[in-house]
Amino acid sequence: MLPEERLNDLAAREIAALESEGIRLTAAEVVKLNALGWAIETPCARRELSRGVPVMLCEGVYLWPLTIQAADWFDRVGERLRPSKMDAIRHPRLSADLPMLALAYAMANCYAEGNPLDAEGPEASRAVLAWASKLKCTCETFRDGIQSVIAQQDAPTINEESETPSIKPGEFSVYLAARAGGTPEYWERACSVGYAVAVFMAILKQAAADGAPLPNDPKLLATRAFGIEVERIRESRKVIANG
């Protein structure tokens, strides 16, 4: 079976998101989203697109490459978590590795419903430790799983020492939405950081090469078209709902 003969992962993710909002897609809309998804996912970029490749930590638990939202939560909250005295008593073995557990927690909950990555401070510590206490894997498997996910995101980084100016996560997603289509929320929650950075770097390279006001790379144009189609579907249902 050719890849194009099955439902594209990126299209499947967006279709599920639309259906969770109560939007019932027509057959034509599903076909169009699937075609646009495959237009984005070229063979050479397949590994870095969409959500990335999940790594099974143990039965029922998968780690995903961090989304922009998840990476931001880990930088602001997860990496700085410290166990309270009560946490240390309840989870003496786990509490010593709380930042590492928080990283795995962010990877596991990138796409979870209910926004578990909104938690901060003691609430976040309790959530991470409660999640970790249910894991059924060895320490070695745990660390190997995290490293396997991190290895997927070996991509150009954006930092103060590079020629690229430092950009905050919110500004980053807004910029991507403006230049490549979709919405800021799409770039923050629905794809991996590796993919977002790859698209961002491609935009910069296009601009540097020919000074065009909009990138003309086929992958970027397809990504923009995909985001526009998703928003068109949402807006069309709002019109129907409002009579």
C-alpha positions in Angstrom: 0.0 0.0 0.0 1.3 3.4 -0.9 1.5 6.0 1.9 -1.0 8.2 0.1 -3.5 5.4 0.2 -3.9 5.6 4.0 -5.0 8.4 6.3 -2.1 10.8 6.9 -1.1 11.2 10.6 -1.2 15.0 10.5 -4.7 14.9 8.8 -5.9 12.3 11.3 -4.7 14.4 14.2 -6.6 17.5 12.9 -9.7 15.5 12.0 -9.9 14.1 15.5 -9.5 17.7 17.0 -12.3 19.0 14.8 -14.6 16.1 15.7 -13.8 16.7 19.4 -15.2 20.2 18.9 -18.5 18.7 17.6 -17.6 19.4 13.9 -18.7 16.5 11.6 -16.6 16.5 8.5 -17.9 15.7 5.0 -16.2 13.0 2.9 -14.9 15.7 0.6 -13.3 17.6 3.6 -11.6 14.4 4.9 -10.2 13.7 1.4 -8.9 17.3 1.1 -7.3 17.3 4.5 -5.7 14.0 3.8 -4.3 15.2 0.5 -2.9 18.4 2.1 -1.4 16.3 4.9 0.5 14.1 2.4 1.5 17.2 0.4 3.3 18.4 3.6 4.8 15.1 4.6 7.4 14.5 1.9 9.6 11.3 2.3 12.7 13.3 3.3 10.9 15.2 6.0 8.6 12.4 7.3 10.5 11.8 10.5 10.4 15.4 11.7 6.9 16.3 10.7 3.7 16.4 12.7 4.0 14.9 16.2 7.1 12.9 15.6 7.6 9.2 16.5 6.1 8.1 19.8 8.3 5.9 22.1 6.5 3.3 24.3 7.7 3.6 27.8 5.5 0.9 29.2 2.1 -0.5 28.3 -0.3 2.3 27.7 2.3 5.1 28.2 3.9 6.8 25.2 6.5 9.6 25.1 6.2 12.2 22.3 8.7 14.9 21.1 7.7 18.0 23.0 5.3 20.5 21.5 6.1 24.2 21.9 3.5 24.4 24.7 5.0 21.3 26.5 8.6 22.6 26.1 7.6 26.0 27.5 5.9 24.3 30.5 9.0 22.3 31.2 11.3 25.3 30.9 9.1 27.4 33.2 7.8 24.8 35.6 9.0 21.2 35.2 12.7 21.8 35.2 12.4 23.8 38.4 10.2 21.5 40.4 11.4 20.5 43.8 9.7 18.0 46.1 8.0 19.2 49.3 8.7 17.4 52.5 5.4 15.5 52.1 6.3 14.5 48.6 9.7 13.2 49.8 8.0 11.1 52.4 5.3 9.7 50.1 7.7 9.1 47.1 11.2 8.9 48.5 12.7 7.2 45.4 10.9 9.2 42.8 11.2 12.7 44.3 15.0 12.7 43.8 14.6 12.7 40.0 11.6 15.1 39.9 12.9 17.3 37.0 13.6 14.2 34.9 10.2 12.9 35.7 8.7 16.2 34.8 10.3 16.0 31.4 8.8 12.6 30.8 5.5 13.8 32.1 5.5 16.7 29.6 6.4 14.2 26.8 3.6 11.9 27.8 1.0 14.7 28.1 1.8 16.8 25.0 -1.6 15.9 23.5 -3.6 15.0 26.5 -7.1 16.4 27.0 -7.8 18.7 30.0 -4.5 20.6 29.7 -2.5 18.8 32.4 0.4 21.0 31.5 -1.4 24.1 33.0 -0.4 22.9 36.5 2.3 24.8 38.4 4.2 24.7 41.7 3.1 22.1 44.3 0.1 21.1 42.1 2.5 20.2 39.3 4.8 18.3 41.6 1.9 16.2 42.9 0.7 15.5 39.3 4.1 14.4 38.1 4.8 12.2 41.1 1.3 10.6 40.9 1.9 9.9 37.2 5.4 8.5 37.7 4.3 6.3 40.6 2.1 4.3 38.1 4.9 3.6 35.6 5.9 -0.1 35.2 9.3 0.1 33.7 12.9 -0.1 34.8 15.0 3.0 35.4 17.1 2.1 32.4 14.1 1.8 30.1 12.8 5.1 31.4 16.0 6.9 30.6 16.4 5.2 27.2 12.9 6.2 26.3 13.6 9.9 27.1 16.8 9.8 25.1 15.1 8.2 22.1 12.6 11.0 22.0 15.2 13.7 22.5 17.2 12.3 19.6 14.3 12.9 17.3 14.6 16.7 17.9 18.2 17.2 16.9 17.4 20.3 14.9 18.8 23.9 14.5 18.3 25.6 17.8 17.3 29.2 18.3 19.5 30.9 20.9 21.2 34.2 21.7 24.6 33.2 20.2 23.2 32.4 16.8 22.4 34.8 14.0 18.7 34.2 14.7 17.2 36.6 17.3 15.8 35.0 20.5 12.1 34.5 20.2 9.6 33.7 23.0 7.3 30.7 22.5 4.2 32.9 22.1 5.9 35.1 19.5 7.3 32.0 17.8 3.9 30.5 17.2 2.4 33.8 16.1 5.2 34.2 13.6 4.7 30.7 12.2 1.0 31.2 11.9 1.5 34.5 10.0 4.1 33.1 7.6 3.1 29.4 7.2 -0.6 29.4 7.9 -2.7 27.8 10.7 -3.2 29.3 14.1 -0.8 30.0 17.0 -2.5 27.2 18.9 -1.9 24.8 16.1 1.8 25.4 16.2 2.0 25.3 20.0 -0.1 22.2 20.6 -0.5 20.1 17.5 3.1 19.5 16.3 6.5 18.8 17.7 9.1 21.5 18.3 11.4 19.8 15.8 8.8 20.3 13.0 8.0 23.9 14.1 11.7 24.8 14.1 12.3 23.0 10.8 9.5 25.1 9.2 10.8 28.3 10.9 14.3 27.8 9.6 13.1 27.0 6.1 11.2 30.3 6.2 14.3 32.2 7.2 16.4 30.5 4.5 13.8 31.3 1.8 13.7 34.9 2.9 17.5 35.1 2.9 17.8 33.5 -0.5 15.4 35.5 -2.6 13.9 38.2 -0.4 10.4 37.0 -1.2 7.6 38.4 1.0 6.2 34.9 1.4 8.1 31.5 1.3 7.6 29.5 -1.9 8.8 26.1 -0.7 6.2 23.5 -1.6 6.2 22.1 2.0 5.6 25.5 3.4 2.8 26.3 0.9 1.2 23.0 1.7 1.4 23.7 5.5 -0.2 27.1 4.9 -2.9 25.5 2.8 -3.6 22.9 5.5 -4.0 25.5 8.2 -6.3 27.6 6.0 -8.5 24.6 5.2 -8.8 23.7 8.9 -9.9 27.2 9.8 -12.3 27.4 6.8 -14.0 24.2 8.1 -14.3 25.7 11.6 -15.7 29.0 10.3 -18.2 27.3 8.0 -19.6 25.4 11.0 -19.9 28.6 13.0 -22.0 30.1 10.2 -24.2 27.0 10.1 -24.6 27.0 13.9 -25.5 30.7 13.9 -28.2 30.2 11.3 
